[in-house]
Amino acid sequence: MNPTNHPMRRSLPWLLAALSMIGPFSIDAVFPSFPLIGARFAVDGIALQQLISVYLVTYAAMSLFHGAISDAIGRKPVMVAGMLVYALASVGAAMSTSFAMLLACRGLQGVCAGAGLVVGRAVIRDTFEGPAAQRLMSQVMMIFGVAPVIAPMVGALLLPLGGWHGIFWVLAGFTTLLALALALLLAESHPPALRKSFAPRTLLASYVSFGRDRPFWPLLISSSVNFAGLFLYIASAPRIVRELLHLSAAGFPWLFLPVVTGLIGGAWLSGRMAERRSAGFTVNLGYAVMLLACALHLLLALVFPVPRLPWSMLPLILHGVGVQLAFPTLTLLLLDRFPQQRGSISSVQAFASLLLCSFVAGVMSPLLSVSLLQLALGASTLTVIGMLGWMWYGAVARRALELAGTGIDAATAMQAEIAEPR
């Protein structure tokens, strides 16, 4: 389908990009306000960390259901309702009179935030095919990757305007406008004829059927781990900038700008390659670039035990390019495993990615951010795991082709592109 044929199609990339920002902004934009919130409610740093933990727990739990609900009642109602309830939760957070009330509102934000990203991925695959789907997925995932980098900066800029309350008021206003735009501009992409009833037993049976699909696991592993290596550096940014580079708060662009440059460049390159190269070639190139970035991280950490600018940060550009080359195609391949249950598949992928990123931020980053060498080793390990998952999928796809013989279906045709990348 051509996105330029209809005003609704032309607005879709902007709507999905805006939706992809909600989750990362909800996490990172509040970081600069922690001291003010702690002083207002007389709580310590451990309690303040619950503002993130509560949000992540509810986000992860509900991400398993957003897609399945959209498979049952349609994509548009879930996305519009999710943004409206998120806006109400943000108003409640801005008007909180106790820390317990603020925590409750953060939990409600987490319940709703995933509706945009999880269901949005299903909308892309419902609406577009082939290169057009890859281009749009690349654009959306570029915004998703850039959002956690710029969110703390935006949060810091908002503090002088309205204190910590201002961050939540801005989130409330943004999601209210987004809900209105979705109601007016978004076309329903999942017609009633394709919908499946929502029931716990049916949902559980769907997830069991996913687990029995051999290509599902390697694709889930590869797509979930794909961003984790780069996210390790993003999650470790405060210690990298302050303790390893010995810079002030003004030094964060030394880390963030290479990441943003790589993500934007990779998204552009992925879109350009959509019609010129196969899915297999694009993902292979993505992992090759990520492995090169990891090798440079390791080399520079060994050559410069004391980090040097700009050299120690430059490999982040390549890492961002590799992530954006591989991830859109991996996501589309995973969604295509079960075309009638794309919402549910997207939910599972979001849940797995969120759990892994939580582990990276909560466990790996504190342990490894004592030196750039340890961070490089951690990022390299995650990247190799993702690559092995991709290689596993390639072996499964080639085996399926050998057994298929003639008369292959669309899914097997996609596997052919993986097995024989041009």
Secondary structure, DSSP 8 states (H G I E B T S, - for coil): --TTSSHHHHHHHHHHHHHHHHHHHHHHTTGGGHHHHHHHHT--HHHHHHHHHHHHHHHHHHHHHHHHHHHHH-HHHHHHHHHHHHHHHHHHHHT-SSHHHHHHHHHHHHHHHHHHHHHHHHHHHHH--HHHHHHHHHHHHHHHHHHHHHHHHHHHHHHHHHHHHHHHHHHHHHHHHHHHHHHHH----S-GGG-----HHHHHHHHHHHHH-TTHHHHHHHHHHTTHHHHHHHHTHHHIIIIIS---GGGTHHHHHHHHHHHHHHHHHHHHHTTTS-HHHHHHHHHHHHHHHHHHHHHHHHH-SS--TTTTTTHHHHHHHHHHHHHHHHHHHHHTTSGGGHHHHHHHHHHHHHHHHHHIIIIIHHHHTT-HHHHHHHHHHHHHHHHHHHHHHHHHHHHHHHHH-SS--HHHHHHHHHHS--
